[in-house]
Amino acid sequence: MYIFNITYVIPSKRKDSFIEWAKGEARLSASFDKLRDYKIITVAAIPGDKEFAKQDEKNFSVQMHFDSISDCREWNEKCFHTFMESYAKWHGPNPLFFATILKEL
């Protein structure tokens, strides 16, 4: 299993809007015939960091699961631009994010 992971840094005050987008329009714009699963995750805590919950920014990841790395790359070529345009409509341009392709071992 390969996971196309996009991690965003979101201001706490935009958290609910981000989750609404990620569960709705983002999920639709991620649609692809080779997509196996779609998940939204967040960092719940950092061990030893008692101030983590008070931080103004939160990390959220949107993860799309695929059978192969070539399917991830194809999604990137065909869907990534539309996916990020959807983000920009909700949250504005130039998000603070990074994308990676992960491999489940």
Backbone hydrogen bonds, N-H to C=O, Kabsch-Sander energy under -0.5 kcal/mol:
donor,donor_aa,acceptor,acceptor_aa,energy
2,Y,66,F,-3.0
3,I,102,L,-2.9
4,F,64,M,-3.1
5,N,3,I,-0.9
5,N,100,T,-3.2
6,I,62,V,-2.3
7,T,98,F,-2.8
8,Y,60,F,-3.4
9,V,96,L,-2.3
10,I,8,Y,-0.6
10,I,58,K,-3.4
12,S,56,D,-4.2
14,R,11,P,-2.3
15,K,12,S,-1.5
18,F,14,R,-2.6
19,I,15,K,-2.5
20,E,16,D,-2.3
21,W,17,S,-2.5
22,A,18,F,-3.2
23,K,19,I,-2.2
24,G,20,E,-1.3
26,A,21,W,-2.6
27,R,21,W,-0.6
28,L,24,G,-1.9
29,S,25,E,-2.6
30,A,26,A,-1.4
31,S,28,L,-1.2
35,L,32,F,-2.1
36,R,65,H,-3.4
37,D,65,H,-0.9
39,K,63,Q,-2.6
41,I,61,S,-2.7
43,V,59,N,-1.6
44,A,42,T,-0.7
49,D,46,I,-2.6
50,K,48,G,-0.9
52,F,49,D,-1.2
54,K,51,E,-1.4
55,Q,51,E,-0.5
55,Q,52,F,-1.7
58,K,10,I,-3.2
60,F,8,Y,-2.2
61,S,41,I,-3.1
62,V,6,I,-2.5
63,Q,39,K,-3.1
63,Q,61,S,-0.5
64,M,4,F,-2.3
65,H,37,D,-2.7
66,F,2,Y,-3.2
72,C,68,S,-1.5
73,R,69,I,-2.5
74,E,70,S,-2.2
75,W,71,D,-2.4
76,N,72,C,-2.5
77,E,73,R,-2.2
78,K,74,E,-2.5
79,C,75,W,-3.4
80,F,75,W,-1.1
80,F,76,N,-0.6
83,F,79,C,-2.7
84,M,80,F,-2.6
85,E,81,H,-2.1
86,S,82,T,-2.1
87,Y,83,F,-1.7
88,A,84,M,-2.3
89,K,85,E,-1.8
90,W,86,S,-1.3
90,W,87,Y,-0.6
91,H,87,Y,-3.0
92,G,88,A,-2.0
97,F,95,P,-0.9
98,F,7,T,-1.8
100,T,5,N,-2.6
102,L,3,I,-3.4
102,L,100,T,-0.6
104,E,1,M,-2.9
